[in-house]
């Protein structure tokens, strides 16, 4: 009997070893076929460590940032080969997408201050591979309501994709702590403090709030606003490190990258290293464990209210995890989840996956919840008009309100990256504002032609990159952010004012035929 078990173990080990060798072989073959590594994939500027950030202030962080961007000119832009000095390369100084030539380089950390004494402070945390550009419209919203805005460039971002090859998620969290220290210095308690996190920044925002429950020296936020928060990601990220194993040999250095692409976006990386996925997984894994522990010991009852905006269809993060991993654990503390449904009037017929059509009903079936659930969806079958369907915490009765906004023609859903950008965003907007020029209008491209002619996959260009409901998002954040009586009420940069909130339509329990309920 023992011999049979030993034989089975032996054969299992042989099969696993064979599978591992095949995996490595396939991985090497795939990576070697792709584009070559360029200088922006191999030169990584030296960032602050987590310990250094904890011992620094805002001025020191900006001084370090100055040196980082100076090093890019010397070690990247001035070292480009002739065939790399092309208009679509963001690191070529004569390129129309070169960030250093713009009036403001939105890759860098920035502060916005209101006119007069501040009425509060807000910290903005961008997403993975992203930059502080992504939350600039919300920054304008907060500034115009009297808040000091602290928008930090997280370590490894805004410079070169290689910056993510040697970064650790703890440095992102340390940068979050530094930002909160600066926000509180400029707007001391009891003035309100908000933290806004987009994607990976959403994980950092919640992680910081949980840490502040355990450490009294960390100022606690009064409100959290999350946009497409990275609460859960694919299981593949857990094993992303295996994909980079061949890179231990210099000949297979490209295996350290999950994607190698041209860098034509001035404010976001297109290439993505294995380490980026590993650090995102480690952050979300740590956050998940901390949420479970906080729920178990009852400290979640002290967590500040959270307002989250999430697309039902999200290829980057897990929408169900936002509900099961975060919201279903929250106490009744005034939190709200806003879901953007697919456009059920989009004429895609059998091209739209049945799973996408039924996604809403699967992740948000009718139930009594401890938080307010709001869904933006079509008013009726056959119309592009959007309505707000809301069920309050502890209730089942559904309230419906028209919001005066519509799904654009041809748009079947929002996306992970679309939510913080208005349709008029100069880079990502579907109808970009011509007052700004960033060298390319990625959101307005509608390419048609033969395959193989473009330098990038059509998937990257056709993904919805702006939010037709951004005015609604701003309105809801404003409600979550009480406006001081003395503050003016200007239009938010890049957006049109949303329709005035009319009285809700009489409650009803009916659901869209294909959509599911709340």
Order of alpha helices (4+ residues) and beta strands (2+ residues): alpha-alpha-alpha-alpha-beta-beta-alpha-beta-alpha-beta-alpha-beta-alpha-beta-beta-alpha-beta-beta-alpha-alpha-beta-beta-beta-alpha-alpha
